[in-house]
Amino acid sequence: MKLSVLSFLLALLLSPVAQAQEEGSILQGQTSAFQDPTNHFSVMVPVEFKQPIPGSPVLTFEGPLFRGGALSYHINTVNIPSVPSDTMYGISIEQTRKDPFYTEVKEVKISGGRGYLFKEITTERDGSAKSPESIHRWHLAAFGGGRYYNCTFGGTLSSFDDPVVIQAFEEIVRSFTIQ
């Protein structure tokens, strides 16, 4: 009985420490290289993200918990060798610009191809406002070598208020290379 009370008190005392750690950013700014020779790309990812095994057309980099949800980075690769990458890019960016669910559609430099970044708006598709704990995403669409890469950066809406998280996701975009 004394041991369970002591364990409860210890957990109670340590819980503010865990909450306080989540208040600041949990990304330290260090990255590690990830290469996928099967899907012909490489990228630099925060060391806090668990790297998947290369080779699958759907890859998930699991990040740490932050502000009520987990940070994540996903890459879906679609091989479409019969359609020129410039054609895929042109059609895709125009469709994205027409979708009222996305904002800030802008071209980004992608080594080995072309790409653009776009962000979800802060309301749900039904028009209701997202709460700070709602899932929110940015997307990188990259095209090159007969492939389309749909890269998704995820977290809670409030995690996208953190400048360190924003910088980490922007660094991933800048480092994405099609080989």
C-alpha positions, 0 to 999 in steps of 0.5 A: 500500500505504501509503495502504491501511494509513493508511486502515485505521489511521484507520478503526481510530482513529475507530471508538471515536468512532463507538461512543462517539457511540452510547452517549449519546442521539442525539436533540437534542430539536428537532422539525419539523412534518409535515402530511398534508392527504390523511390529515388529520393533523399531528405534530411529529417529531424533526429527526433523522427523515427525513420521508416525502412526505405523501399515502400511507396508509403513511408511514415516518419513518426515524430514526438508528441507535441501540443496534444498530438504527434508530429509526423512526415509522410511520403507517398510515391507514385510511379507514372513514367508515361506522363512527363513530370512537367505535365504532372506538375502543371495539372496538379498545381492548377488543381490545388490552386482551385481547391478552397481547402488549401492556401499559400500554394507556392513553387519551391526549388526541388533538386532533380525535379519541380515542386510546390508547397501548400497548406491546409486552411484553418477550418474543416471542410464543413466550414467549422473552425479547427480547434488547437488540437485538430489535425493540421497539415502542410503538403509538398508535391514534388515531381521528377523522374516519372514520379509524383511525391506527395509529402505530408507534414502533420501535427495539431493546429497549435503545433504549427504556431511553434517557430521551431516546428515550422523551421524543421518542416521548411528544412525538410522541404529545402532538403528534398532531392529527387535522384 
